[in-house]
Amino acid sequence: MALAFVAQSAASVVIEKLIGAAVSFVGECGAGLNAMQDEIQRLRQAFPRIRAILTFVEEGQTVTTKQNEGLDAWLWQLRDAVDQAEDVLDEMEYYELEKAVQAGDNKVRQGTELNLKWKFTEFADNIFGNDDTLKRLREAVKALDHVAAGSEPLLQLVTQLYNSDVKRQQEDEIRNARETSSFLTEDTICGRDTEKERIVEWLTKPASDEPENIASAFIKIRIRMAFAIVGMGGLGKTTLAQFIYHDKKVRQCFDLVLWVCVSDQFDVAVLTRKILEAANVRDSLGDKTLNTIQEILKEKLISKKFLLVLDDVWADKKFLQWKSLVSPLKFGRHGSKILLTTRMDSVADTVASVLRCKKESLTLTGLEKVDFMRLFNTHAFAGTNIDDHGNLKLIGEQIAKKLGGCPLAAKILGGCLNSCMNEKYWTRILNENFLNLQESEDNIMMILRLSYHRLPTSLQICFRYCSIFPKDHLFGKNELVRMWIGSGLIKQPMHEKRSLEDMGEEYLNHLARKSLFDIHLSPGFYVMHDLLHDLAQLVSSGECLGIEDDGSRDIPETIRHLYVTREPVNKVNPLMISHLKNLRTLIIHLADSFSVVDFNKVLKDLKSLRFLEVTAADYKFPDEVGKLIHLRYLSLSSWSDRENEISILPQSACRLYHLEVMRLPALTIDDSTLDGMSNLYKKI
């Protein structure tokens, strides 16, 4: 489980506000609250130590820092206590908004801050109506006081941990680095001209005499059909394949040129559908069987000479699945070929065995020194004149020597250096032990971890959040920013004049500049490199979770952000998430009425939700949704076979005073609900 990083700035604001609220409460109610007064006093005394610990963790984190179990446990306790306090403060603000709405106050607006200097007696009498929130306030103070009690020895620990060169040099091993997605793009290809020419020559080499029938075509197509680009993660296999894919000579040799990203989920039906989509078959394939869609693919490929690029292939032991996948491809015309990229040479062996053809492959190694330095300098000195930075140029050459010619390392570390054109900073990077990079995946991941750790904590939080989505997920700029805001990840500092939307867009631009996101060819969209997706999963373990393939596993109670895809939904009983009391984000696909019924049962238990997105058929939100008072974002993708649309939003939704974004299909809302929501004065 990753360290439960709590942004020092955000935690400080929450703790200070909670202390202020508690002091106001004690000041008004005084008598009988001696225990709470003592807790507040101890919390005030411990507050500087808590801030110091978080500062040490934020500034001292490196790729070589080994987790300390005691520190990890304490940080998770602090994370829970801070979240609990934030919920209480948010609840206070909610009731203040409710009071204003009921009074017909036209000044209610998005982002209203609760003034903690009210007279507490009036607050208790007129806002709460009961002592539930006051009870939670006392519990939140007690929880923080309990965590603060362990801050003194922890401060001594982190002082030693992050000031010790020996400790800082210990490597945190990172395994199973993934390769690139199909969307990695570069303006130019650097140092791969020889490799490109070899593959282009193989693809465009004229076939022997054309056969007279399809059967004989397949016999000859098996002689030379597949070519594999092999190499470890980050060496530019996908970039090379993309340039080949767009090469004019290659395109002139084939009737169809198709690109399919395979990734690590080798599902024959899914891949067949992807091939059809790449071949511009736009008809809805719906729930058609594998046999049916393969028949469609067969008809599409008959008598056509095609090139199929299979990018990021991992399946090296699924012999039968491979045979099934290629079975309709045999109907292509003689000369049709497959080009694939993989980090495992065993994949090339498997494909050659399935196709009964000669193994054709090319293994990539690091770039030559001249080519690598050109690529490294392009990113490290972007926007500047390299000749104006003589000292940095020399340091950069020493850094580049340790990167093993890895293009991805040059791109990411170069971007990291470019953010601070300072000799002291570059020298510090040079002296980091992580730079002993040879051709091993672990060291590439260490490069990626460094890029992550150099980010401000606010950006780290947003980066980690994206790990819940599947690999190769396309992030729309505006939608991703709304998700960050809705899930409570973007905090507006005091005296900050920019809107949360502007801050979120700046965060995304920053992450893209640091190469932690790639800008997709489609305007306004971004994609995360596979290796970076793995990094995000690694650093967000215990906090963020995306369930794609195995819904039967236990979900840690520490999870704050959860995404459940359509594929494993029959394995995921919604009751499994009822214990996630700190859950902030839930994106879930409900496949059948049984899971819908269970989901509605547990929805009322997820009281800390800020972001809720549901995809289901014939679904309507239950009355319990109106009790999710912290919600900022509510979305439903629903479809119905009924002639008359049903109302999907209950009247209780008009009490969601914090709601900022609501996305519903074809607005099916009762008039009474709509009238109630018109009083929210919110941006929906």
HELIX and SHEET records of a PDB file:
HELIX    1   1 GLN A    8  CYS A   29  1                                  22    
HELIX    2   2 ASN A   34  GLY A   60  1                                  27    
HELIX    3   3 GLU A   69  GLN A  102  1                                  34    
HELIX    4   4 PHE A  120  PHE A  123  1                                   4    
HELIX    5   5 ALA A  124  PHE A  128  3                                   5    
HELIX    6   6 ASP A  132  ALA A  148  1                                  17    
HELIX    7   7 SER A  151  ASN A  163  1                                  13    
HELIX    8   8 ASP A  165  ARG A  168  1                                   4    
HELIX    9   9 ASP A  193  THR A  204  1                                  12    
HELIX   10  10 ILE A  214  ILE A  221  1                                   8    
HELIX   11  11 LYS A  237  TYR A  245  1                                   9    
HELIX   12  12 LYS A  248  GLN A  252  1                                   5    
HELIX   13  13 VAL A  268  ALA A  278  1                                  11    
HELIX   14  14 LEU A  290  LEU A  301  1                                  12    
HELIX   15  15 PHE A  319  VAL A  326  1                                   8    
HELIX   16  16 SER A  327  PHE A  331  5                                   5    
HELIX   17  17 ASP A  345  LEU A  355  1                                  11    
HELIX   18  18 LYS A  369  ALA A  380  1                                  12    
HELIX   19  19 ILE A  386  ASP A  388  5                                   3    
HELIX   20  20 GLY A  390  LYS A  401  1                                  12    
HELIX   21  21 PRO A  407  ASN A  418  1                                  12    
HELIX   22  22 GLU A  423  LEU A  430  1                                   8    
HELIX   23  23 ASN A  433  LEU A  435  5                                   3    
HELIX   24  24 GLU A  441  HIS A  453  1                                  13    
HELIX   25  25 THR A  457  TYR A  465  1                                   9    
HELIX   26  26 CYS A  466  ILE A  468  5                                   3    
HELIX   27  27 LYS A  477  GLY A  486  1                                  10    
HELIX   28  28 LEU A  500  ARG A  513  1                                  14    
HELIX   29  29 ASP A  530  VAL A  539  1                                  10    
HELIX   30  30 VAL A  569  LYS A  571  5                                   3    
HELIX   31  31 PRO A  574  ILE A  577  5                                   4    
HELIX   32  32 SER A  593  LEU A  603  1                                  11    
HELIX   33  33 ASP A  623  LYS A  627  5                                   5    
HELIX   34  34 GLN A  651  ARG A  655  5                                   5    
HELIX   35  35 ASP A  671  MET A  677  1                                   7    
SHEET    1   A 5 LEU A 256  SER A 263  0                                        
SHEET    2   A 5 PHE A 306  VAL A 313  1                                        
SHEET    3   A 5 LYS A 337  THR A 342  1                                        
SHEET    4   A 5 ALA A 226  VAL A 230  1                                        
SHEET    5   A 5 SER A 361  THR A 363  1                                        
SHEET    1   B 3 LEU A 474  GLY A 476  0                                        
SHEET    2   B 3 PHE A 525  VAL A 527 -1                                        
SHEET    3   B 3 ASP A 518  ILE A 519 -1                                        
SHEET    1   C 6 CYS A 544  ILE A 547  0                                        
SHEET    2   C 6 HIS A 561  VAL A 564  1                                        
SHEET    3   C 6 THR A 585  HIS A 589  1                                        
SHEET    4   C 6 PHE A 611  ALA A 617  1                                        
SHEET    5   C 6 TYR A 633  TRP A 639  1                                        
SHEET    6   C 6 VAL A 661  ARG A 663  1                                        
END                                                                             
